[in-house]
Amino acid sequence: MERRCPSHPLLFCLALAIATTSFFAGRAEAQPVRGEGQVVTPESSVVRTEDTGIRAHTNVRLIVPTGAPGNVAPPAPSGAAGPEVLPPGPGFYYANTPASLACVYRLVARPDDGCNPYVVTRNPSGGSRAIAVVEAFDAPNLANDLAVFSAQFGLPAPTAANFRVVYASAGACTTDGTKPGYNLGWEAEATLDVQWAHAMAPNATIYVVEAVSDGPTDLFAAVAVASQCVAANGGGEVSMSWGFSEASGERAFDGLFTQKGVVYFAATGDLPGALYPAVSPNVVAVGGTSLVRNPLPWRGNLGDFEGEVVWNWGPTEGTAGGPSVYEPRPPYQNLIKDIVGSSRGTPDVVAVADPFTGVWIYDSTLSGWLVAGGTSVSTPVWAGIVNAAGRFNNSTAAELAQIYASASFSQEAPRGFTDITSGACSIGLDFEGLLATEGWDFCTGMGSPLGYFGK
C-alpha cells in the first residue's frame, strides 16, 4: 500500500514511496501510459478521524519521476515539439502540460495529434481580473518556482503586478501581517494551486492568501481576505483545494462564500465521503477523473488522448463526493432531486485528478519536477477555466445555476461539459459501488470541461 510521508523536507521522504506500477495491477479500463516513479502522499493529505472539525487536509498525491519503464525513454512521437516546450521528463506520456490539458478540454482547437503532451504547444491564452488560492502556512519559493514552470511551458512570467502573496493575519488584502510557519505538504499544495491556476488563466492576477494554521478559524479568515483581494480586482475566483470532514455546525460558515463578484471552488477530496467547504451550497464542488492515453505504439503515438473515466483506486481512494450530512439540497439541484434527495449532492463538476494521468509541477524544495494528482489538481484547473471563460458571475449560486441550467430533464450532460459515463466510485459505506451514468451522478457530477460554454 501507499506509504505516508511525514512533514519533513529531507529528500521528501523518497525512501517511503513505492513504484507507480503496483497501483495499476489488474486495472485495464483506465490504464495510462506512464514512466516509472515513486508515489508520495504528504502528511498533510492524510485524513484522521480525530481531525474532524479541527484540522483541514490537502488532497495531493505526488509522483517523483525516475524515468520511463526500464529507465529508457520510448521514441518521441512523430512531429514532437522542440525542447523548449517539451515536458521536463522523458517518457512520461501520461503527464499533462498546460497545452495538452487545454487540448483535452478543448480550450484551444483540438488538432489531429491526440493532445499528446510531447506534441501540442498551444496554451490557453485567456484570463483576467483575479484568482485567489487559499493555503495554510507559508511556501517561500512560490514565485521562483512559478517562473521556472512558466518558462518551461511558454506561459507569461510572474511579476509583482500579477502575482502576490498575502498573509491572512493582517485581516485585509495587504502585504502586512505575520508570515506563517512552514509545512512541507502545504507547500506542495500551494505550488500546485498557483501553477495550474496560472496555466489555465495565464492573464489573471494570482493571489496566494496564507493562513497561520490549517485550523478552521485561520483558514476561514484567509477565505475572507481572499474574497477581499478578488473583489478589489473586479471579481474572479477563490480556489480551496483543501477540506474538512463534515461536522455539525458547518453551515455557520456558509455565509463566508457569498462575497459579491466572487465564485468559490473547493475539492471534494480523495477518500470516500463528502468534505466541507465543497458541500456548501455557495461553493462549486470539484471531483476528479483519469485520462486514458494510448499505451500501444503500434496503435498510434504513445500518449495520444483516448478518453476520460472516473478516478478510482478502489473502495478506499479516488474521487470523492456524495450527499452532505448537514447541508440541504440547494435550488439549483432541484432538477436532480430524485438522485440527491433532500441533501446537497457533490461533486458539481470534475477534471483530471488521477496522479497517473496527472500534471507537471515544479517545486525546488521537493526535488524539482514532479507529477501531481488528487482533487487538489482539478480545483485550480476549474477555477482557471471559469476565469478564462470571462463571464464573471456575481456569485457561486449564479455560477452553479448556469452550470445546472444546461442539463435536460433526461439528465443528459449539458453543452460545455463532457458527460463521464465510464467507471465507478465509492463515496462512503452506504454508497459504495456507484457507477458513472448518463447525466449527473455522484461520481462525476455534470462532467468535465468542454470548452468555455456554460461556465
NUBA-561658 format. One line per 10 residues: their letters; for each residue y, x, z of C-alpha. Coordinates in steps of 0.001 Angstrom, whole numbers, always signed. Each point is the difference from the previous one (the first is absolute). Layout:
a = Y X Z | ... $
//
This chain:
merrcpshpl = +0 +0 +0 | +3599 +936 -355 | +1318 +2182 +2795 | +3365 -473 +1646 | +2671 +2636 -16 | +1957 +456 +3241 | +3745 +431 -114 | +100 +3755 -302 | +1565 +1873 -2923 | -2412 +2923 -92 $
lfclalaiat = -1610 -117 -3464 | +184 -3796 +258 | -3477 +68 +1494 | -1656 +749 -3333 | -3175 +964 +1841 | -248 -3616 +1172 | -47 -1491 -3488 | -2984 -725 -2227 | -674 +125 -3732 | +1287 -2966 -1958 $
tsffagraea = -3221 -602 -1852 | -1858 -1416 +2997 | +2225 -3066 +76 | -1151 -1208 -3404 | -3780 +69 +335 | -1329 -3181 -1569 | +3456 -1315 -851 | -6 -497 -3762 | +2465 -2826 -510 | +3188 +1957 +710 $
qpvrgegqvv = -1294 +3541 -145 | +2924 +2182 -1111 | +155 +3314 -1766 | +719 +2556 +2691 | +139 +3619 +871 | -1294 +1175 +3329 | +2053 +77 +3124 | +3 -709 +3695 | +916 -3359 +1477 | +2300 -27 +3017 $
tpessvvrte = +1120 -2977 +2032 | +2965 +997 +2181 | -191 -901 +3651 | +2971 -2315 -535 | -2204 -2194 -2230 | -2766 -465 +2569 | +48 -3568 +1353 | -775 -438 +3693 | -337 -3254 +1903 | +2048 +1349 +2889 $
dtgirahtnv = +2972 +516 -2352 | +343 -3716 -792 | +3642 -979 +365 | +840 +3465 +1342 | -298 +2479 -2843 | +146 -333 -3782 | -2368 +1840 -2295 | +517 +1377 -3475 | -2311 -887 -2893 | -525 +3388 -1649 $
rlivptgapg = -3091 +1677 -1425 | +380 +3486 -1502 | -2156 +2095 -2306 | +483 +3758 +111 | -1005 +1191 -3486 | -2436 +2868 -426 | -370 -235 -3791 | -2064 -1965 -2467 | -3782 -497 +420 | -1552 +3441 +269 $
nvappapsga = +3558 +1387 +290 | +145 +29 -3807 | +2610 -2175 -1668 | -1260 -2259 -2802 | +1635 +501 -3395 | +3467 -1484 -337 | +248 -3315 -1866 | +1018 +48 -3615 | +3803 +62 -177 | +418 +1085 +3607 $
agpevlppgp = +3563 +498 +1142 | +1579 +3380 +626 | -115 +1814 +3357 | +3402 -1225 +1089 | -1237 -3597 +332 | -3680 +487 +796 | -1412 -1038 +3371 | +37 +2997 +2341 | -3795 +224 +353 | -2587 +594 -2732 $
gfyyantpas = -2683 -2550 -701 | +1328 -2775 +2256 | -101 -2673 -2658 | +31 -2835 +2515 | +3224 +1010 +1820 | +3164 -1680 -1223 | +3320 +1454 -994 | +3148 -2150 -144 | -460 -269 -3770 | -3660 -1018 +147 $
lacvyrlvar = +622 -2681 +2639 | +2985 -1313 -1954 | -2307 -229 -3004 | -2742 -1810 +1927 | +2466 -2580 +1328 | +1857 -296 -3326 | +3311 +1087 +1411 | +250 +1970 -3237 | -1529 -716 -3380 | -3751 +616 +159 $
pddgcnpyvv = -1071 +2399 -2773 | -3502 +400 -1397 | -929 +2824 +2343 | -1571 -1842 +2909 | +2849 +745 +2418 | -1659 +3367 +537 | +1817 +2067 +2663 | -384 +3119 -2139 | +1542 -1627 -3083 | +2713 -2533 +822 $
trnpsggsra = +3477 +1299 +805 | +2303 -3030 +26 | +1228 -754 +3526 | +1680 -3166 +1258 | +3734 +355 -526 | +1441 -2865 +2016 | +1198 -545 +3520 | +3367 -506 +1653 | +1578 -878 +3328 | -2290 +1068 +2880 $
iavveafdap = -3514 +245 +1397 | -478 +846 +3677 | -3340 +1254 +1290 | -524 -394 +3747 | -1939 +2755 +1755 | -807 +1178 +3512 | +883 +3569 +1004 | +1635 +2672 -2146 | -1244 +1553 -3237 | +2136 +3132 -415 $
nlandlavfs = -920 +964 -3579 | +438 -3309 -1793 | +2919 +1026 -2209 | -1520 +3304 -1106 | -3400 -1573 -632 | +1562 -2840 -1981 | +1767 +2597 -2129 | -3328 +1708 -792 | -1659 -3347 -760 | +2869 -1062 -2248 $
aqfglpapta = +40 +3294 -1897 | -3771 -169 -593 | +164 -3457 -1545 | +3399 +23 -1686 | +1759 -2372 +2402 | +3678 +185 +1038 | +548 +2591 +2724 | +1003 -1155 +3488 | +3630 +553 +945 | +2182 -679 +3014 $
anfrvvyasa = +1152 -3147 -1766 | -3410 -1539 -803 | -2161 +1180 +2911 | +921 -316 +3670 | -1797 +314 +3337 | +1282 -2243 +2785 | -940 +225 +3677 | -482 -3547 +1250 | +1031 +955 +3547 | +3622 -144 -1173 $
gacttdgtkp = -352 -3775 -374 | +1781 +61 -3335 | -370 +1436 -3491 | +1711 +3291 +792 | -946 +3656 +248 | +492 -142 +3776 | -2783 -530 +2475 | -2732 +2104 +1533 | -2552 +1662 -2224 | -3489 -1313 +886 $
gynlgweaea = -2963 +2199 +824 | -2716 +953 -2463 | -3382 -1547 -849 | -2229 +1309 -2789 | -1469 -3312 -1145 | +3364 -1716 -96 | +1348 +2908 -2066 | -2719 -680 -2575 | +1005 -3658 +77 | +3686 +737 -513 $
tldvqwaham = -727 +2478 -2801 | -2085 -2573 -1844 | +2511 -2817 +494 | +2987 +2014 -1182 | -1636 +1518 -3058 | -1521 -3212 -1335 | +2974 -2254 +657 | +1981 +2604 -1963 | -2682 +189 -2705 | +125 -3744 -679 $
apnatiyvve = +3790 -380 +323 | +1414 +3456 -777 | +3619 -1157 -152 | +39 -1753 +3386 | +1467 +1618 +3100 | -2764 +776 +2499 | +634 -269 +3745 | -2531 +1337 +2501 | +587 -1687 +3354 | -1806 +1865 +2782 $
avsdgptdlf = -957 -1721 +3250 | -329 +1928 +3252 | -3595 -1159 +458 | -2730 -2164 -1531 | +496 -2738 +2600 | +1297 -3465 -930 | +3396 +350 +1676 | +849 +3188 -1869 | -1521 -951 -3356 | +1641 -3404 -80 $
aavavasqcv = +3312 +1590 +984 | -483 +2252 -3021 | -641 -3081 -2174 | +3364 -1381 +1122 | +1721 +3264 -970 | -1859 +93 -3326 | +1227 -3516 -693 | +3585 +1162 +599 | -455 +2927 -2387 | -1344 -2173 -2788 $
aangggevsm = +2510 -2814 +464 | +2891 +2479 -14 | -1162 +1182 -3438 | +57 -3455 -1540 | -3576 -959 +843 | -3479 +1222 -755 | -3278 +498 +1835 | -1414 +1161 +3330 | -3496 +1497 -134 | -2272 +143 +3068 $
swgfseasge = -3371 +1625 -666 | -1082 -293 +3646 | -1163 -2907 +2076 | -1001 -1356 +3411 | -3182 -1915 +689 | +1044 -3597 +511 | +1064 -995 +3500 | +1404 -3117 +1635 | +3766 +0 -27 | +281 +1727 -3388 $
rafdglftqk = +1919 -2953 -1465 | +2956 +983 +2175 | +602 +2896 -2412 | -11 -2075 -3199 | +3775 -344 +58 | +353 +3767 -524 | -1104 -446 -3608 | +2707 -2440 -1066 | +2979 +2232 -831 | +1757 -1538 -2993 $
gvvyfaatgd = -548 +1963 -3190 | -3050 +1874 +1325 | -3660 -511 -1006 | -2601 +1378 +2429 | -3441 +1415 -856 | -2839 +966 +2359 | -3554 +1292 -348 | -2890 -2308 +806 | -2007 +2991 +1230 | -3263 +1781 -779 $
lpgalypavs = -2326 -1638 +2543 | -1123 -3630 +391 | +2532 -2340 +1545 | +3617 -971 -507 | +2910 +2226 +1036 | +3539 -644 +1166 | +2605 +121 -1531 | -1944 -677 -3237 | -928 -3468 +1310 | +3605 -928 +711 $
pnvvavggts = +1138 -2777 -2364 | +3096 +2114 -646 | -1944 +3003 -1333 | -1872 +627 -3258 | -3551 +980 +1034 | -1423 +2736 -2243 | -3735 +704 -302 | -1957 +2520 -2070 | -2180 +489 -3074 | -2098 +2654 -1743 $
lvrnplpwrg = +705 +1077 -3564 | -3038 +483 -2225 | +224 +2992 -2368 | -2427 +1194 -2665 | -2624 +2348 +1527 | -1846 +753 -3234 | +1450 +2577 -2429 | -2079 -1322 -2914 | +1605 -3429 +464 | +3546 +1303 -406 $
nlgdfegevv = +2411 +2118 +2000 | -986 +627 +3585 | +2334 -1969 +2227 | +1082 -2698 -2446 | +898 -3189 +1866 | -2577 -2790 -268 | +884 -2567 +2634 | +814 -847 +3598 | -2191 -1339 +2817 | +209 -658 +3729 $
wnwgptegta = +190 +3131 +2140 | -3047 -283 +2243 | -1917 +2729 +1833 | -2358 -2486 +1623 | +377 -2302 +3021 | +2089 +2420 +2059 | +2583 +1465 -2361 | +2013 -996 -3046 | +2831 -2375 -783 | +758 -2315 +2903 $
ggpsvyeprp = +1618 -3369 +449 | -1074 -3480 +961 | +1484 -2962 +1828 | +2401 +675 +2832 | -1053 -919 +3515 | +3545 -947 +1004 | +2171 -599 -3072 | -89 -3464 -1617 | -214 -521 -3740 | +3446 +450 -1591 $
pyqnlikdiv = +1254 -2479 -2622 | -503 +2376 -2916 | -3760 -48 +719 | -322 -3786 -70 | -1508 +318 -3473 | -2959 +1893 +1511 | -365 -2069 +3172 | -3609 -809 -873 | -744 +3733 +282 | +2164 +1129 +2917 $
gssrgtpdvv = -7 -3201 +2016 | +2788 -205 +2563 | +391 +3791 +335 | +2076 +2562 -1819 | -2345 +1702 -2459 | +135 +3629 -1088 | +280 +1962 -2226 | +2647 -1369 -2342 | -424 +2777 -2573 | -1946 +3242 -504 $
avadpftgvw = +221 +3393 -1694 | -2016 +3205 -45 | -1153 +1156 +3443 | -3473 +1531 -353 | +416 +3746 +697 | -2584 +777 -2665 | +2303 -1558 -2575 | +3130 +885 +1938 | +3312 +1740 -657 | +1230 +3577 +170 $
iydstlsgwl = +2375 +980 +2789 | +1485 +3331 +1015 | +237 +949 +3677 | +779 +3649 +730 | -1236 -305 +3586 | -3353 -1489 -1012 | -1139 +2653 -2506 | +2187 -1142 -2907 | -1462 -2352 -2615 | -2186 -2831 +1311 $
vaggtsvstp = -1348 -3280 -1307 | +1002 -2959 +2160 | -1414 -3471 +423 | +28 -2959 +2356 | +2261 -3021 -38 | +2698 +2475 +972 | +14 +760 -3750 | +152 -3548 -1304 | +2905 -975 +2271 | +2718 +2423 -1241 $
vwagivnaag = -1352 -422 -3540 | +710 -3712 +200 | +3396 +519 +1659 | +968 +2352 -2818 | -1218 -2333 -2746 | +1928 -2953 +1428 | +3100 +2181 +310 | -305 +1109 -3621 | -494 -3618 -1125 | +3680 -405 +900 $
rfnnstaael = +61 -3623 +1176 | +839 +777 +3642 | -882 -3271 +1665 | +2023 -901 +3069 | -3033 -187 +2281 | -3717 +663 +202 | -603 -3756 +52 | +1779 -244 -3365 | -2030 +2948 -1337 | -3260 -1556 +1118 $
aqiyasasfs = +998 -3416 -1342 | +561 +1698 -3371 | -3384 +1754 +195 | -1900 -3170 +898 | +1982 -2320 -2287 | -1630 +1434 -3104 | -3473 -1037 +1131 | -1524 -3086 -1599 | -1707 -2741 +1948 | -3337 +1388 -1202 $
qeaprgftdi = +795 +3167 +1985 | +67 +2209 -3085 | +1987 +3208 +313 | +3635 -325 -1044 | +1638 +1885 -2796 | +1171 +3354 +1283 | -3200 +548 +1985 | -3503 +1151 -822 | -2471 -2291 +1709 | -2650 +2197 +1642 $
tsgacsigld = -3318 -1829 -266 | -2536 +2770 +639 | -1093 +1308 +3378 | -343 -1173 +3575 | +1845 +536 +3253 | -529 -354 +3715 | +2843 -1435 +2052 | -1672 -436 +3359 | -3218 -1174 +1586 | +603 -3640 -921 $
fegllategw = +946 +752 -3593 | -2345 +2750 -1157 | -1334 +106 -3531 | +2879 -1712 -1783 | +198 +487 -3751 | +3039 +465 -2177 | +339 -3141 -2108 | +2298 -1473 -2618 | +3385 -717 +1506 | +1073 +784 +3559 $
dfctgmgspl = -2644 +1326 +2358 | -188 +1828 +3339 | -1000 +3240 -1746 | +2836 +430 -2495 | +2516 -2814 +466 | +1832 -792 -3219 | -1102 +3281 -1607 | +1448 +3348 -1040 | +3215 +679 -1944 | +148 -705 -3716 $
gyfgk = +3474 +973 -1143 | +3162 -1139 +1739 | -247 -3747 -553 | -167 -2201 +3095 | +1127 +2696 +2432 $
//
